[in-house]
Amino acid sequence: MANVAKKVSWSGRDRDEEDEPPAAGEATPLLNGASPGAAGGPPHSRPITHSPFLRLGKLSSVDLNDDETEATNQFPSEIPHNEKLLLLKYESLDYDNCENQLFLEEERRINHTAFRTVEIKRWVICAMIGILTGLVACFIDIVVEKLAGLKFRVVKDNIDKFTEKGGLSFSLLLWAILNSSVVMVGSVIVAFIEPVAAGSGIPQIKCYLNGVKIPHVVRLKTLMIKVCGVILSVVGGLAVGKEGPMIHSGAVIAAGISQGRSTSLKRDFKIFEYFRRDTEKRDFVSAGAAAGVSAAFGAPVGGVLFSLEEGASFWNQFLTWRIFFASMISTFTLNSILSFYHGNPWDLSSPGLINFGRFDSEKLGYTFQEIPIFIVMGVVGGILGAIFNALNYWLTMFRIRYIHRPCLQVIEAMLVAAVTAAVGFVMIYCSSDCQPLQGDSVAYPLQLFCADGEYNSMATAFFNTPEKSVVSLFHNPPGSYNPMTLGMFTLMYFFLACWTYGLTVSAGVFIPSLLIGAAWGRLFGISLAYLTSGAIWADPGKYALMGAAAQLGGIVRMTLSLTVIMMEATGNVTYGFPIMLALMTAKIVGDYFVEGLYDMHIQLQSVPFLHWEAPVTSHSLTAREVMSAPVTCLRRIEKVGTVVDILSDTSSNHNGFPVVESSPDPTQVGQTTGRPAASPAPGPWAAEVAGLRGLILRSQLIVLLKHKVFVERANLTLVQRRLKLKDFRDAYPRFPPIQSIHVSQDERECMMDLTEFMNPSPYTVPQEASLPRVFKLFRALGLRHLVVVDNHNEVVGLVTRKDLARYRLGKEGLEELSLAQT
């Protein structure tokens, strides 16, 4: 479905009177249970449902677009979008091990030596993650340096030529065409081949580590497009950095290596098969994200803290050490290769893609009277960050509604590239800030209208990759920049970076944020030096560092990890306290106005993201009110036809099914005649209770059907083939759809024994449990399904990620989000 076709409101509580009831005779779709007769067939073959709770799962469906319009117009001119939605297309990952009989048997067979072998494999995988992430970072850095250098030389020679002859408009045209052409290629491969590679990838990795399955996010194809895309974006002159995408790249590398195979290349190396499950994969992806940060900034400790603060939702002590090991290997690999590439193999002077250079604390220390100044800079960074995020929010909403076609996305990227070149050219042309040329301090000095031996200062900001521009703002001596130059550059680059973030290109926001902050921070330092008559402590480079930290903190709202990253990148612990003060202040001020950039984009994509805690005012809600009901249940020994019908039912695409077994209800024996509606078949008991026996997943049922694991009706103990855990791991993670599995009419009459495949001990909560309690259990254990039971252990509902994520704290108190199909 190309657009939002249905908006679904869903709650376990009674809906308001304004809710629109379904049309007469129309079947109401159920999100976590099957409507009566959904499975089709005669009454005895239907799944067990619990009639007292039919009312709890009622829905109201409101058509936003006519179905005929959708069929004829695949890409409508406008997609209606509401940020207060959750998309049903996002599934959860299984971060809780399914402890069925097969799993327990395998674990019991593994002795102490085998467990040590598994642990050694984990360390080997982490080392491989670090090495490969470092190699990818080296490749990006070297290719960007070569291509960007070639582009800058061509444009510089052209400008020098036409400055003498006249006709500089040709130089502007050349610059704009070069930028647009390169960006067009980068945007085309993202928009048409792998759209999930757009942006920095940090929000997607945050969601993955939170337990949300984002399609294609850790595939090999995504990595290829990401690497090529970020090279082309940076070379194309966009206001972007290559550091953010390294985090996504590291995560993809980790996910691929840890599985010992590539589903994209259809190659299975038959190694690391033990780690083919979501729980293990998540831990390695955390290590990959940390290795990416480490390679980007040369900050292994910062990488670990980034993975903890921004990424990993689940953490343990053993994981910390392995992640630090992967980060350290990553930065060492990058350092070794880049040092060798730059001709000083024994120096090891390139720990990251960006090196801020060393700040000499003897010359550039800080005094007590400067601490309030750093706090004020934090306030400025928080306000500017909030403005940046608010502008980007409305721009992203506009893009979702109107620029949803791939061709329009490519055109927009080319337009931004051309405008960036035009703005840079006009600002260089209009600038009269000429500085004396000193040695090789400027890579591509542009003379333009300056006297011999001088260069245009504004050109150094645009005729450089953003990383080198940041370093020059930190370390160029006082007097290198005119205040007017810095002011104009800050203003223009702020809006260019805001417009650029969210384009369909692979690009990060770290470096543009640092560059904006370094520019206004240096301006702040120059103003301070002017006001204090050139006091020694008012060094503009020091304030450029504080401004960069405050600006980045105001946009992405990172505190702990960013403090350590800045300390490691500058090689100076002295500035740790003022950097922390600036970041904390920026976060507090920014959070007062609007969310951080990454959280905002997660919310705009309508992802069911679970934060650390439940909304503070949600104690009044209970599991009975938030759960989905009725639940589609299966018997322990179930008919194959019933299972196929349930899995094929398109109106309810459930992924977890409680397994129940009827037992006599002693309080009802002899009091009633006939069987209850939920009973599977007439029996000797006057009343039965369908007690919970376990939980089985859709993916497990599909593997059972694929391998024809049926029980003969005549002999319930005869099994055609005994499945092993390896069969399930081989099918992971791309389980075949139910439509691809052929089941004959005779096979439909067979039975399936789910006993050894179901999880016999799923987590359950009573229906009176409060929402915060349910949330804490679900979030801390990384669950996908939480079964709600009554006093008789009878299934009354099921809590999933979307049941919890749809409650959040809004401006007017607790609010409930709606659900959309796509």
C-alpha positions in Angstrom: 0.0 0.0 0.0 1.6 3.2 -1.1 -0.2 5.5 1.3 -2.0 5.5 4.7 -5.1 3.6 3.8 -6.7 3.0 7.1 -6.4 4.7 10.4 -7.3 2.3 13.2 -8.2 3.3 16.8 -7.9 0.4 19.2 -8.1 0.1 22.9 -9.0 -2.5 25.5 -11.2 0.1 27.2 -14.7 1.1 26.1 -14.5 3.6 23.3 -16.1 7.1 23.5 -19.6 7.6 22.1 -18.2 9.5 19.1 -16.4 6.3 17.9 -17.8 5.3 14.6 -19.2 1.7 14.8 -18.6 -0.7 11.9 -21.2 -0.8 9.2 -24.0 -3.3 9.6 -23.0 -6.8 8.6 -19.3 -5.8 8.3 -16.7 -7.9 10.0 -14.7 -5.9 12.5 -10.9 -6.6 12.1 -9.2 -7.5 15.3 -5.6 -6.5 15.9 -4.6 -9.2 18.3 -7.4 -11.7 18.1 -9.5 -13.2 15.3 -13.0 -12.1 14.7 -15.6 -14.9 15.1 -15.2 -17.3 12.2 -12.0 -15.6 11.0 -10.3 -18.9 10.5 -13.2 -20.2 8.4 -14.5 -23.7 8.3 -17.0 -25.3 10.7 -17.3 -24.2 14.3 -15.2 -27.0 15.7 -12.2 -26.0 13.5 -12.1 -22.4 14.7 -9.5 -21.1 17.0 -10.4 -20.9 20.7 -11.6 -17.4 21.6 -12.9 -16.1 24.8 -16.3 -14.6 24.4 -16.4 -12.5 27.6 -13.6 -10.4 26.1 -14.9 -9.9 22.6 -16.0 -6.4 23.6 -12.5 -5.4 24.7 -10.8 -5.5 21.3 -13.4 -3.6 19.3 -12.0 -1.2 16.6 -13.2 1.7 14.6 -11.9 1.9 11.1 -12.0 5.2 9.2 -11.1 5.2 5.6 -8.7 8.1 4.8 -8.5 7.3 1.1 -11.0 5.7 -1.2 -9.8 2.2 -2.3 -10.4 2.9 -6.0 -8.3 6.0 -5.9 -5.5 4.0 -4.3 -5.6 1.4 -7.0 -5.5 3.9 -9.9 -3.0 6.3 -8.3 -0.1 4.5 -6.7 1.6 7.8 -5.8 -1.0 10.4 -4.8 -0.1 14.0 -4.8 -0.4 14.2 -1.0 -0.1 11.6 1.7 -2.2 12.5 4.8 0.2 12.1 7.7 -0.5 12.4 11.4 2.4 12.3 13.8 0.1 10.8 16.5 0.0 7.4 14.8 1.7 4.1 15.2 2.3 1.9 12.2 1.2 -1.7 12.4 3.8 -2.7 9.8 6.6 -2.6 12.4 7.0 -5.9 14.1 8.9 -6.7 17.3 12.1 -8.7 17.6 12.3 -11.6 20.0 14.8 -10.6 22.7 13.5 -13.3 25.0 14.8 -16.8 24.3 12.1 -19.4 23.6 12.9 -22.1 26.2 11.1 -25.0 24.5 12.1 -28.6 24.8 14.5 -28.4 21.8 16.3 -25.4 23.3 16.6 -27.0 26.8 17.9 -30.3 25.3 20.6 -28.5 23.4 21.7 -26.4 26.4 21.9 -29.6 28.5 24.1 -31.3 26.0 26.6 -28.4 25.9 29.4 -29.0 28.5 31.7 -26.5 30.1 34.3 -26.7 27.3 31.6 -26.0 24.7 30.4 -23.0 26.6 34.0 -21.6 26.7 34.3 -22.2 22.9 31.1 -20.1 22.4 32.5 -17.4 24.6 35.8 -17.4 22.6 33.7 -17.1 19.4 32.0 -14.0 20.8 35.4 -12.3 21.3 36.5 -13.4 17.8 33.4 -11.9 16.3 33.9 -8.6 18.2 37.5 -8.4 16.9 36.3 -9.0 13.3 33.6 -6.3 13.8 36.3 -3.8 14.9 38.7 -4.7 12.0 36.0 -4.5 9.3 34.5 -1.3 10.6 37.9 0.3 10.7 38.6 -0.8 7.1 35.2 0.6 5.9 36.0 3.9 7.6 39.4 4.0 5.9 37.9 3.3 2.5 35.3 6.2 3.0 38.0 8.6 4.2 40.5 7.9 1.4 37.9 8.0 -1.4 36.3 11.2 -0.1 39.7 12.9 0.2 40.7 12.0 -3.3 37.3 12.9 -5.0 36.7 16.1 -3.0 40.3 17.2 -3.6 39.8 16.6 -7.4 36.6 18.6 -7.4 38.0 21.5 -5.4 41.1 21.8 -7.7 38.9 21.8 -10.8 36.6 24.6 -9.4 39.5 26.6 -7.9 41.4 26.6 -11.2 38.2 27.6 -13.0 37.6 30.5 -10.6 41.2 31.7 -10.9 41.0 31.5 -14.7 37.7 33.5 -14.9 38.7 36.0 -12.2 41.3 37.4 -14.7 39.1 37.1 -17.8 35.7 37.9 -16.3 32.6 35.7 -16.5 32.6 34.1 -13.1 29.1 33.0 -13.7 30.6 30.1 -15.6 32.5 29.1 -12.5 29.2 29.2 -10.4 27.5 27.0 -13.1 30.4 24.5 -13.1 30.4 24.2 -9.3 26.6 23.8 -9.1 26.6 21.2 -11.9 29.4 19.2 -10.3 27.7 19.2 -6.9 24.2 18.3 -8.4 25.6 15.5 -10.6 27.5 13.8 -7.8 24.5 14.1 -5.4 22.1 12.9 -8.0 24.0 9.6 -8.2 24.1 9.3 -4.4 20.4 10.1 -4.1 19.3 7.7 -7.0 21.0 4.7 -5.4 19.3 5.4 -2.1 15.8 6.3 -3.4 15.5 3.5 -5.9 17.6 0.7 -4.4 17.6 0.9 -0.6 15.6 3.8 1.0 16.5 2.7 4.5 20.1 3.8 3.8 19.0 7.4 3.8 20.1 9.7 6.6 22.6 8.8 9.3 20.9 5.5 10.3 21.2 6.3 14.0 17.4 6.5 14.6 17.0 3.1 12.8 19.7 1.5 14.9 18.2 2.9 18.0 14.9 1.3 17.0 16.5 -2.0 16.2 18.3 -2.1 19.6 15.0 -1.1 21.3 13.4 -4.2 19.8 11.7 -3.0 16.7 12.2 -4.8 13.4 13.0 -2.2 10.8 12.9 -3.9 7.3 16.3 -4.2 5.5 18.1 -2.1 8.2 21.0 -4.6 8.7 21.4 -6.0 5.2 24.6 -6.2 3.1 22.9 -4.2 0.3 22.1 -1.4 2.8 25.8 -1.3 3.8 26.9 -1.0 0.2 24.4 1.8 -0.6 25.3 3.5 2.7 29.0 3.6 2.0 28.7 4.7 -1.6 25.9 7.2 -0.7 27.9 8.9 2.1 31.0 9.3 -0.1 28.9 10.9 -2.9 27.0 13.2 -0.4 30.2 14.6 1.1 31.9 15.0 -2.2 28.8 16.6 -3.6 29.3 19.5 -1.2 26.2 19.0 0.9 26.1 20.2 4.5 26.7 16.7 5.9 29.3 14.6 7.6 30.5 11.0 7.1 30.7 10.2 10.8 27.0 9.5 11.6 26.6 6.8 8.9 29.6 5.0 10.3 27.5 3.9 13.3 24.9 2.3 10.9 27.7 0.8 8.9 29.3 -0.8 12.0 25.9 -2.2 13.0 25.3 -3.8 9.6 28.8 -5.3 9.7 28.2 -6.7 13.1 24.8 -8.2 12.2 26.3 -9.9 9.1 29.4 -11.3 10.7 27.7 -12.7 13.8 25.3 -14.8 11.7 28.1 -16.5 9.7 26.2 -16.1 6.4 24.8 -13.6 4.0 21.1 -13.9 3.0 21.7 -11.3 0.3 24.5 -13.3 -1.4 22.7 -16.6 -0.5 26.0 -17.9 1.1 26.1 -19.9 4.3 29.6 -20.4 5.8 28.2 -22.8 8.4 29.9 -20.9 11.2 28.5 -19.0 14.3 25.2 -20.9 13.9 24.7 -20.7 17.7 24.2 -16.9 17.4 21.4 -17.1 14.9 18.7 -15.5 17.1 17.6 -12.0 17.9 19.1 -11.9 21.4 22.7 -12.6 20.3 22.4 -10.5 17.2 21.3 -7.5 19.3 24.4 -7.7 21.4 26.7 -7.7 18.4 24.8 -4.9 16.8 25.5 -2.8 19.9 29.2 -3.6 19.5 29.1 -2.6 15.8 27.4 0.8 16.7 30.2 1.5 19.2 32.9 0.5 16.8 31.4 2.9 14.3 31.6 5.8 16.8 35.1 4.8 17.7 36.2 4.8 14.0 34.5 8.1 13.3 35.9 10.1 16.3 38.8 8.0 17.5 36.9 7.6 20.8 36.6 4.0 21.9 35.3 4.9 25.4 32.9 7.4 23.8 31.7 4.6 21.5 30.9 2.3 24.4 29.0 5.1 26.2 27.2 6.1 23.0 26.0 2.5 22.5 24.8 2.5 26.2 23.2 6.0 26.2 21.7 6.2 22.7 21.5 2.7 21.4 21.3 -0.4 23.6 18.1 -0.9 25.5 19.5 -3.9 27.2 22.9 -4.1 28.9 25.1 -6.4 31.0 28.5 -6.3 32.5 30.1 -8.9 30.1 28.8 -7.0 27.1 30.5 -3.8 28.1 34.0 -5.4 28.0 33.4 -7.0 24.6 32.0 -3.7 23.1 35.0 -1.8 24.4 37.3 -4.4 22.8 35.5 -4.0 19.4 35.8 -0.2 19.7 39.5 -0.3 20.5 40.2 -2.7 17.6 38.2 -0.4 15.3 40.1 2.7 16.1 43.5 0.9 16.1 42.8 -0.6 12.6 41.8 2.9 11.3 44.8 4.5 12.9 47.3 2.0 11.5 46.0 2.1 7.9 45.6 5.9 7.7 49.0 6.5 9.3 50.5 4.1 6.7 48.6 5.9 3.9 49.8 9.3 5.0 53.4 8.1 4.9 54.2 7.8 8.6 53.4 4.2 9.4 55.0 4.2 12.9 53.3 7.4 14.1 49.7 6.3 14.6 48.5 9.8 14.5 45.0 9.3 12.9 42.8 7.7 15.5 39.5 8.7 13.8 37.9 10.0 10.7 37.9 13.4 12.4 40.7 14.5 14.7 40.0 17.8 16.4 43.7 18.4 17.0 45.3 18.8 20.4 44.3 21.7 22.7 47.2 22.7 24.8 45.8 23.1 28.3 48.8 25.3 29.4 48.0 28.0 26.8 44.3 27.4 26.6 43.2 26.8 30.2 40.1 28.2 31.7 39.4 30.2 34.8 36.5 30.2 37.3 35.0 33.4 35.8 34.6 31.6 32.5 32.3 28.8 33.9 29.1 31.1 33.8 30.1 32.0 30.2 30.2 28.3 29.2 26.7 27.8 30.8 25.4 30.8 28.8 26.9 29.1 25.6 25.0 26.0 26.6 21.8 28.0 26.8 22.5 29.4 23.3 23.2 25.9 22.0 20.0 24.6 23.4 17.9 27.4 21.9 19.5 27.1 18.5 19.2 23.3 18.6 15.5 23.6 19.5 15.0 26.0 16.5 17.0 23.6 14.2 14.8 20.6 15.3 11.5 22.5 15.1 12.3 23.7 11.5 13.5 20.2 10.5 10.3 18.7 12.0 8.0 20.8 9.8 10.3 20.2 6.8 10.1 16.4 7.4 6.3 16.6 7.7 6.2 18.4 4.3 8.4 15.8 2.8 6.3 12.9 4.1 3.2 14.4 2.6 4.3 15.8 -0.7 7.9 14.5 -1.6 7.2 10.8 -1.3 8.0 9.7 -4.9 11.6 8.6 -5.5 12.0 10.9 -8.5 10.9 14.0 -6.5 13.3 13.0 -3.7 16.2 12.9 -6.2 15.2 16.3 -7.6 15.1 17.8 -4.2 18.6 16.5 -3.3 19.9 17.9 -6.6 18.3 21.3 -5.8 19.8 21.4 -2.3 23.2 20.6 -3.8 22.9 23.4 -6.4 21.7 25.9 -3.8 24.5 25.0 -1.4 27.1 25.6 -4.2 25.3 28.9 -5.2 25.2 30.1 -1.6 28.9 29.3 -1.1 29.9 31.0 -4.3 27.8 34.2 -3.5 29.2 34.4 0.0 32.8 34.0 -1.2 32.2 36.5 -4.0 30.7 39.1 -1.6 33.3 38.6 1.1 36.1 41.0 1.4 37.8 39.2 4.3 41.3 38.7 3.0 43.9 37.0 5.2 47.7 36.7 4.6 48.7 33.2 3.3 51.0 31.5 5.8 52.7 28.3 4.7 50.4 25.3 3.9 47.8 26.1 6.5 45.1 26.4 3.8 44.6 23.4 1.5 42.9 25.2 -1.4 43.6 29.0 -1.0 41.3 31.0 -3.3 42.7 34.5 -4.1 39.7 35.8 -6.0 39.8 39.7 -5.5 42.4 39.6 -2.8 45.9 41.0 -3.2 48.9 38.7 -4.0 49.9 36.6 -1.0 46.4 36.7 0.5 43.5 34.4 0.3 39.7 34.7 0.7 38.9 33.6 4.3 35.3 32.7 3.5 36.5 30.3 0.8 38.3 28.2 3.5 34.9 27.3 5.0 33.3 26.2 1.7 36.4 24.9 -0.1 37.0 22.2 2.4 35.3 19.1 3.6 33.3 20.0 6.7 35.7 18.1 9.0 38.7 20.2 7.9 36.6 23.4 8.3 35.8 22.4 11.9 39.5 21.9 12.7 40.5 25.2 11.1 37.8 27.0 13.3 39.3 25.3 16.4 43.0 26.0 15.7 43.5 28.9 13.3 45.2 31.7 15.2 43.2 34.8 16.4 42.5 37.2 13.5 42.1 34.5 10.9 38.4 35.2 10.6 36.4 38.4 10.3 33.4 38.5 12.7 31.1 39.4 9.7 32.4 36.3 7.9 31.6 34.0 10.8 28.2 35.5 11.4 27.1 35.2 7.8 28.5 31.7 7.6 26.7 30.5 10.8 23.4 31.9 9.5 23.6 30.4 6.0 25.1 27.0 7.1 22.4 26.7 9.8 19.6 26.8 7.3 21.5 24.7 4.7 22.2 21.9 7.3 18.6 22.0 8.5 17.3 21.7 4.9 19.8 18.9 4.1 19.0 16.6 7.1 16.2 14.4 6.0 17.1 14.3 2.2 17.1 10.9 0.5 20.9 10.7 0.8 23.2 8.9 3.2 24.5 11.6 5.5 25.1 12.5 9.1 24.3 15.6 11.2 27.3 15.4 13.6 29.8 17.4 11.6 27.3 20.1 10.4 26.2 20.6 14.0 29.8 20.9 15.2 30.6 23.3 12.3 27.7 25.6 13.1 28.6 25.6 16.8 32.3 26.2 16.1 31.5 29.2 13.9 29.2 30.9 16.4 31.5 29.8 19.3 34.5 31.4 17.6 32.4 34.6 17.0 31.4 34.5 20.7 35.1 34.3 21.6 36.1 37.2 19.3 33.3 39.4 20.8 34.4 38.5 24.3 38.1 39.4 23.4 36.9 42.7 22.0 34.8 43.5 25.1 37.6 42.6 27.5 40.3 44.4 25.4 42.1 41.3 24.2 42.4 39.3 27.5 44.6 36.3 27.1 41.9 33.8 28.4 39.4 34.9 25.6 41.0 32.6 23.0 38.5 32.1 20.1 39.5 28.5 19.5 38.5 27.4 23.0 35.1 29.0 22.6 34.7 27.4 19.2 35.1 24.0 20.9 32.5 24.9 23.6 30.1 26.3 20.9 30.5 23.1 18.9 29.7 20.9 21.9 26.7 23.1 22.9 25.3 23.1 19.4 25.6 19.3 18.9 24.1 18.7 22.3 21.2 21.1 21.6 20.4 19.1 18.4 20.9 15.5 19.3 20.6 15.8 23.2 23.5 13.5 24.0 25.3 14.2 27.3 27.6 11.5 28.7 28.8 9.9 25.5 29.3 13.3 23.7 31.3 14.7 26.6 33.7 11.7 26.4 33.8 11.8 22.6 34.8 15.5 22.7 37.4 14.8 25.3 38.9 11.9 23.4 38.8 13.7 20.1 40.6 16.8 21.5 43.0 14.7 23.6 42.4 17.0 26.6 40.8 16.0 29.9 41.0 19.6 31.2 38.0 20.7 29.1 35.8 17.8 30.4 34.0 19.8 33.0 33.1 22.9 30.8 32.1 20.6 27.9 29.8 18.6 30.3 28.3 21.9 31.7 27.6 23.2 28.1 26.1 19.9 27.1 23.9 19.5 30.2 22.6 23.1 29.8 22.0 22.6 26.1 20.0 19.4 26.7 17.9 20.9 29.6 17.1 24.1 27.6 16.4 22.2 24.3 14.2 19.6 26.0 12.0 22.4 27.4 11.0 23.3 23.8 11.2 20.2 21.6 12.5 16.6 21.5 16.0 15.7 20.3 16.5 15.2 16.5 16.7 11.4 16.6 13.7 10.9 18.9 11.7 13.3 16.7 12.4 11.4 13.5 11.5 8.1 15.2 8.2 9.6 16.3 7.6 11.0 12.7 8.1 7.5 11.3 5.4 6.3 13.6 7.6 3.6 15.1 6.4 1.9 18.4 9.5 2.9 20.3 9.5 2.1 24.1 11.3 4.6 26.3 12.9 3.7 29.6 9.8 4.3 31.7 6.1 4.2 31.3 4.3 7.6 31.2 4.3 9.0 34.7 0.5 9.4 34.9 -0.4 5.9 33.7 -0.9 4.1 37.1 -4.6 4.4 36.6 -4.5 2.0 33.7 -4.4 -1.8 34.1 -3.4 -4.7 31.9 -7.1 -5.4 31.3 -7.5 -2.0 29.7 -4.4 -1.9 27.5 -4.4 -5.6 26.3 -5.6 -6.8 23.0 -8.5 -9.2 23.1 -9.9 -11.7 22.1 -6.8 -13.7 21.6 -6.4 -16.4 18.8 -5.4 -19.5 20.8 -4.3 -22.9 19.6 -4.7 -26.3 21.3 -1.6 -28.3 22.3 -2.6 -30.8 19.6 -4.1 -28.8 16.8 -5.5 -29.6 13.4 -3.2 -28.6 10.5 -6.1 -27.0 8.6 -6.9 -24.8 11.5 -3.2 -23.6 11.8 -3.0 -22.9 8.1 -6.3 -21.0 8.2 -5.2 -18.9 11.1 -1.8 -18.1 9.5 -3.4 -17.3 6.2 -5.9 -14.9 7.7 -5.0 -11.5 6.2 -7.2 -9.5 8.6 -5.2 -10.5 11.6 -1.5 -10.9 11.0 -0.6 -12.2 14.4 2.9 -13.4 15.4 2.2 -15.1 18.7 -0.4 -17.6 19.7 -1.0 -18.9 23.3 -1.3 -22.6 23.5 -4.2 -23.8 25.7 -5.5 -27.1 26.9 -8.9 -27.6 28.3 -9.3 -28.8 31.8 -12.4 -29.4 33.9 -13.8 -26.5 35.9 -14.8 -28.1 39.2 -17.1 -25.2 40.2 -19.2 -25.7 37.1 -19.4 -29.6 37.0 -23.0 -30.7 37.2 -24.4 -27.2 37.2 -24.9 -26.7 33.5 -25.8 -28.8 30.6 -24.1 -28.6 27.2 -20.6 -27.2 26.5 -19.4 -23.5 26.5 -18.8 -21.7 23.2 -15.0 -21.8 23.6 -14.9 -25.6 24.1 -13.2 -27.4 21.2 -15.5 -30.4 21.1 -18.3 -32.0 23.2 -16.9 -33.9 26.1 -17.9 -35.5 29.4 -17.4 -32.3 31.3 -20.2 -29.8 31.7 -17.8 -26.9 31.7 -14.2 -26.5 30.8 -11.4 -23.9 31.4 -8.9 -23.4 28.6 -5.8 -23.1 30.8 -2.5 -21.6 29.4 0.1 -24.2 28.5 2.6 -22.2 26.5 3.2 -19.8 23.6 4.2 -20.5 20.0 5.3 -18.0 17.3 4.2 -17.7 13.7 7.7 -18.4 12.5 7.9 -21.6 14.4 4.5 -22.8 13.0 5.7 -22.0 9.5 8.8 -24.1 10.0 6.7 -27.0 11.3 4.4 -26.7 8.3 7.3 -26.5 5.9 8.9 -29.7 7.3 5.5 -31.4 7.5 5.8 -32.2 11.2 2.4 -33.8 11.5 1.1 -36.5 13.9 -0.9 -39.3 12.3 -4.5 -39.2 13.5 -4.6 -42.9 14.1 -1.5 -42.9 16.3 -0.9 -39.7 18.2 2.7 -40.7 19.2 4.0 -41.3 15.7 6.0 -38.3 14.4 7.2 -38.4 10.8 10.4 -36.5 11.5 12.0 -35.0 14.5 13.0 -31.4 14.0 16.2 -29.9 15.6 16.9 -26.4 16.7 19.2 -26.1 13.6 16.1 -26.2 11.3 14.7 -23.1 13.0 18.1 -21.3 12.9 18.6 -22.1 9.2 15.2 -20.4 8.4 16.1 -17.3 10.6 15.7 -14.4 9.9 13.7 -14.5 6.7 11.1 -17.1 7.4 9.0 -18.0 4.3 5.5 -16.6 4.0 2.6 -19.0 4.6 1.5 -18.5 1.0 4.7 -20.3 -0.2 3.9 -23.5 1.8 1.7 -26.0 0.1 -0.6 -28.1 2.3 -2.7 -30.7 0.6 -6.3 -31.5 1.5 -5.3 -34.7 3.1 -2.6 -33.0 5.1 -5.1 -30.5 6.4 -6.8 -33.3 8.2 -3.6 -34.3 10.1 -2.7 -33.1 13.6 0.2 -31.1 14.9 1.7 -31.7 18.4 3.0 -28.3 19.6 4.3 -29.6 22.9 8.1 -29.7 22.2 8.1 -26.5 20.1 6.1 -24.1 22.2 7.6 -22.0 25.0 6.1 -23.8 28.0 6.9 -20.9 30.4 5.8 -17.6 28.8 5.7 -14.5 31.0 2.2 -13.7 32.2 0.6 -11.0 34.2 -2.8 -10.8 36.0 -5.3 -8.6 34.4 -5.3 -6.2 37.5 -1.6 -5.3 37.0 -0.9 -1.6 36.5 0.4 -0.3 33.2 3.8 0.8 34.6 4.3 -2.7 36.1 3.4 -4.3 32.8 5.7 -1.8 30.9 8.6 -2.4 33.2 8.4 -6.2 32.8 7.9 -6.0 29.0 10.7 -3.4 28.5 13.3 -4.8 30.9 13.0 -8.4 29.5 12.8 -7.4 25.9 9.5 -9.3 25.4 7.5 -9.6 22.2 4.3 -11.0 23.8 3.1 -10.8 27.4 0.1 -13.0 28.1 -2.7 -11.7 30.4 -4.4 -14.3 32.5 -7.3 -14.5 35.0 -7.5 -16.2 38.3 -8.0 -19.6 36.6 -4.9 -19.2 34.4 -7.2 -18.7 31.4 -6.0 -16.4 28.6 -8.0 -13.2 28.5 -5.6 -11.0 26.5 -2.2 -10.4 25.1 0.0 -7.3 25.5 2.3 -6.4 22.6 4.7 -3.6 21.9 2.0 -1.5 20.2 -0.3 -1.8 23.2 2.3 -0.1 25.4 3.8 2.3 22.9 0.4 3.9 22.1 0.3 5.6 25.5 2.5 8.6 25.9 2.6 11.8 27.8 1.4 14.7 25.8 0.9 18.4 26.5 -2.5 17.8 27.9 -1.6 14.7 30.0 -1.8 11.0 29.0 -2.8 10.5 25.3 -3.5 7.5 23.3 -2.2 7.2 19.8 -4.1 5.8 16.8 -2.9 2.9 14.7 -2.4 2.8 10.9 -2.0 -0.1 8.7 0.8 1.4 6.7 
